[in-house]
């Protein structure tokens, strides 16, 4: 009898470990509000439990940059997926970090982008390799360190998020196993991170990237995004220069180009096409290897859903080449 119980318990534990290690779904959310530094955010527990009763939440506070991180484990039943899709949980797992656009959050790629359905189909068809996909929340930070240091999102991303991923989910830490992609504001963030940290990614796939030249930025700081961009980039243009994708690309040393494969995609009816065309021209002049796509469509989830399979295929091919 004891032997049967022991065997039954062992089988149960193996199944449990298999669920957690092979098909778990996670959500990672970050809060950069300085007033919450070092505090447990009880309100988030209540909110998440009421909205998502299947969630088992806990808080992991990392205060290096006045950032409080909320981390939630989602039910591993393979149905609900919000921000961290972990189909492959081996030490050799590849990782794609996919970031959201302005006014969105980490959930939009799941709800509007159909991330789970498209990823499952693309992997099942053999067009993409198994990988861990991470989608952090960035609010309206534009993925930059705010000029006055109050919201250092980029520092948090590289000094907290990526080390946390590697420690917690046993993913590989080499650049050949890590890619980044994003749409709109996230497309800009993907470009920016690949240029600020070229040793961190083997592939970058910006979709409908919000890349602005100085003229467009000046206009947005003066009118449409006055409060936001002045808060992020401050007075003058010094901080903007440090985060201007077009300037960084133009100033890049011809003899030390980033060893990253780029996949750039933007619709022919997208208001952001001009900035993407400028990136394409600079890359051609510099000899930076990249794929450039202009397809029929605008700045919409319909467009990005059709782009996602190609992004997954592209980063998978890059993983395999590495």
N, C-alpha and C positions, 0 to 999 in steps of 0.2 A: 504493500500500500504506500509506504513512504517513498519507495523507488518510483512509483507511478506519479506521485505528487511532485517529486523532484524533477522528473522528466517533463511533466506538464508545465511546471514553473519555468523550466529552461526553454521550452518551446515558446511560451508566452513572452519571455524576455527577448528571445531572438526575433520574434515578430515585431515587438515594440521597437527594438533597435532598428529593424529593417524599415519600419515606417518613418521613424525619425531621421534615419540616415539616407534613405533612398527616395522619399517623396515628400519631404516636409515642405511646408509653405510658410514663409516668414514675412513679417512686416517690420521695417525699420523706419522710425520716424525721429526727427531731430527738432529740438527747440533751442533757439539761440537767444531767448529772452534773458538778459542779464539778471533781472529780478528773481529768476528761478534758479540761479546758481546754487548748487548744493542742496536743493530741496526735492523732496518727493512730491510729485504732482498728483495728489490724490484725485483731483478733478478728472485727470485723464483716465484713471482707473474706472471711475464711475461712467464716464462718457463711453469709453470703449466697451465696457461690459454691457451697457444698455444697447448700444448700437450693434455690437458684434458679440453676442453671448457665448460664441464658441471660442473666444480668445482667452488665453491665459497670459495676463500681462505681468511684466516686471520692469523696474527702472534700473538703468545702469548709467550712473552719472560720471561723466568725464569732464573735468572743469578746467582743462588747460587753456581753453579759449572762451571761457564764460559760456560754455555750451552744456546743456543738459539733454541727455539722450534718452528717449523713451523707446524701448524695444518690446515688441509684442510677438509671441509665437501664435501663429494661426493654426487651426485644426489641420492635421496632416492627412485629411481624407481625400485630398486631390481635387476638391471641388472649389473651395473658397481660396482665392489667391489675391493678395492685395499689394504687396510691395516687394516680396523677396521670394522668387521662385527657385527652389533648389531641387532639381530633378536628379542631378548627379552630385553625390556627396562623398567623393573619393578625394584623397590627398592630391590626386593629379587633375582635379577638376579645373576647367577653364572658367573664366568669369567675364561677363559682359555687364558693364554698368550703364544703365539707360536712364537718362534724366529727362525731366518734364519741361513743359513750356510755361510761359508767363500766365498767371492766374490759375494754373493747374496745380496739382500735387502728385504725390507718389501713386495715388490710386487711379488716376486718369488713364495711364497706359493699360491698366487692367480692364477698367469698365468701358472706356471708349475705344482704346486701341486693340482690344481683344488679344492681349498679350499671351494669355495661357493657351487659347485655342490655336492661334497662329503658330506659337512656338511648338506646341505638341505636334501639330500637323507637319511642320517643317522638319522636325527631328525624326518623326516616324517615317516620313518619305525619304529619309536619308540625305536631305539637302543641307542639313546642319548637324553639327555634333552636339552631344549633350553638354550643357553648360549651366552655370549658376548665373541667374540674372538678378541684379540688385537695382532697386529703384528708390533712392532716398528722396525725402522732401526737401525742397530748397526755398519754398515760399517765393518771395520776390527779390531774392538776393542777387539774381543774375550770375550766381556761382562765383562771385568775386569777393575778395576781402574788402569790406566797406572802408572807405578812405580814412575814416577816423578811428578804425579799430573796434567799433562797437559790435559789428557782426562779421567776424573773420571766417566766412563760410569756406573759402578755399583751404585755409589752414586746417579747419576741422575735417574736411573731406580727405586730405592726405595724411594728416597726423593722427586722426581718430577713426574715421570710418573704415578706411582700407586696412589698417592694422587690426581693427576689431573683426572685420570680415575674415581675415586670414587666421586669426587666433580662434575664433568661434566656429567657423565652418570648414576648417582644414583645407582651404583652397591654396593653390600654388601661388607663390609670391613673385615669380619672375614676370617681366614685362611681356614675354612671348605668350603668356597665358591670360593676359588681361586686355580687354578692349573697352572702348567707351563710345556711346552713341546718344543722340538726343534730338528733340525737335524744337524748333523756334528758339526760345530763350535757352533751351537745353542744347540745341545745335550750336549756338554761340559758346555755351559752357564747354561742350565737347571739344570744339576747336581750341578754345583758350587753354584748357587743361592739357591737351596734347602738345601745345607749344610751350607752356610754362613748365611742363613735366614730361619731356619727350622720352625719358628713361622709364616711364611707368606704363606705357601702352604700346601694343604692336599694331593696333588698328583703331581708326576713328571714323565714325559714320554720322556726320551731321545731316539732319533732314530739315529743310526749310529754315536754315540757320539765320538767326537775327544778327547778321553781321552788318555794321554800319560804318560808313566812312565819316570823316570829321564833320562834313557838312550836314549829314543826316543827324549825327549826334548833337550838334549845336542846336539844330531845329527842335529836336525832341527835348533837350534840356530847357529850351526856352518856352515850349508850348505843351505838346501832348504828354510828355513824361517828366514835366518840370520837377515836381516834388520827389518823384522816385529817383531819377538819375542824379539830381543834385544831392540827394541823401547818400547815394551809393558812391558817386565819383567825386563829389565835393566841388568847390569853386575852382575855376581855371580848368586846365586840361592835363595837368601832370599825371594824375591818377588814371585818367582815361587813356593816356598814351601807353601806360604800362599794361593796359588791358584791351587795347585796340588790336583785334586779330589782324586786320589789314596792315597795320604798321609793323607788328611783330614779324609777320611773314615777309614784308618788304625789306626789313632790316636783317633778316636771317643771313648768316654767313654762308655764302655759296659753297664753301668747302666743308661745311659742318651741318648739312641738312638733316632734319629729323628723320630717323629710320622708322617711319610709321606709314602704313598703308591707309589711304583715305578713300572713303566712299561718300561722295557729295550728291545729294538729290534735292531738287527744288522744282515745284510746279511752274508751268509757263504762265499761269494766271496769278502767281503768288506775288504780293507786294514786296517781298524780300528777295526776289530773284536777282536784282541788280547787285546787291552785296555778295551773293553767291557767285555771280559772274565775275566780279572783281577778284574774288579768291581764286577762281579757276585760272584767270589770266596771270595772276602773280605766280601761282604754282607752275604753270607752263613755262614762264620766263625763268623761274628758279630751277626747274627740272625736278620738282617734287612729285613723286609718283602718286597718282590719284585716279579714281574713276569719277566721272562727272555726268550726272543724268538730269535732263530736263524733260519731264513728262507732262502729259495733259492733266491739268488739275490746279487747285489753289491751295490755300492755307487751311487744310481741313483734315479731320480724322479719316475721311474716306481715302485721301491721298496717302497718309502715313500708314494706314493699315496695309495698303498695297505695297508700300516700301519695305515694311518690316521683314517679310520673307527673304528679300534680297540682302538686307542688312545682316540677318542671321547667317545666311549662306556666305556672305563676304567675310565676316569675322571668323567663321568656322574654317574657311579656306586659309585664312591668315594664321590661325592657330596651328593648322596642319603643316604649313610651310615652315613654321618656326622650329 
